[in-house]
Amino acid sequence: MSKAVRARASARALLDLDDVDGACNRAYYAMFDAARAALLASGAPVQPDIGKTHSGLIAAFGLHLVKNGPIPKELGRLLKRAEEIRLVADYKGDSVEFDDAREMVEQAEIFVDAMRTHFTENL
């Protein structure tokens, strides 16, 4: 979870520097790393290298922690949406709007905090 917390802080710092694409990248990875830590801490039947593919991790998070677990569906949607925005920021050649980046950073903060709250005893 410490990696997620560092990425979350980096996302906020990059946003403060008006680096919206960098902020989106770090916000997504904050959520990705928090989701991975939560899956492992939950005892879900996943491999230790669950973070090997983005789609695999997101699917496992949805199955084990959202559909059949304690995490609200809205947080599962935030993770999927964050991946979509990160792909635009990193690969599409288009910049993300500042307001969208700010919202994503705020959502990453909520997501990481929620994973820490739900799984703190196991992290």
Residue pairs with C-beta under 8 A, 6 or more apart in sequence:
1 33
1 34
1 37
1 41
1 112
1 115
1 116
1 119
1 123
3 33
3 37
4 29
4 30
4 31
4 32
4 33
4 34
4 37
4 112
4 115
5 30
5 112
5 116
7 26
7 27
7 29
7 30
7 33
7 108
8 26
8 27
8 30
8 108
8 109
8 112
10 26
10 30
11 23
11 24
11 25
11 26
11 27
11 30
11 104
11 105
11 108
12 23
12 105
12 109
14 20
14 22
14 23
14 26
15 23
15 101
15 102
15 105
18 98
20 89
20 95
20 96
20 97
20 98
20 100
20 101
21 89
21 90
21 95
21 96
21 101
22 89
23 101
23 104
23 105
24 82
24 85
24 86
24 88
24 89
24 90
24 96
24 100
24 101
24 104
24 105
25 86
25 89
25 90
26 108
27 82
27 86
27 101
27 104
27 105
27 107
27 108
28 82
28 83
28 85
28 86
28 104
28 108
29 86
30 108
30 109
30 111
30 112
31 78
31 79
31 82
31 107
31 108
31 111
31 112
32 51
32 54
32 57
32 79
32 82
32 83
33 51
34 111
34 112
34 115
34 116
35 57
35 58
35 61
35 65
35 79
35 111
35 115
36 50
36 51
36 57
37 115
37 119
37 123
38 61
38 65
38 71
38 115
38 118
38 119
39 46
39 50
39 57
39 60
39 61
39 64
39 65
40 46
40 48
40 50
41 119
41 122
41 123
42 64
42 65
42 69
42 119
42 122
43 122
44 60
44 64
44 65
44 69
45 64
46 60
46 64
50 56
50 57
50 60
51 57
54 83
58 79
58 80
58 83
61 71
61 76
61 79
62 76
62 80
65 71
65 76
66 72
66 73
66 75
66 76
70 118
71 114
71 118
75 110
75 111
75 114
78 107
78 110
78 111
79 111
81 107
82 104
82 107
82 108
82 111
85 96
85 100
85 104
88 94
88 96
89 95
89 96
89 101
96 104
116 123
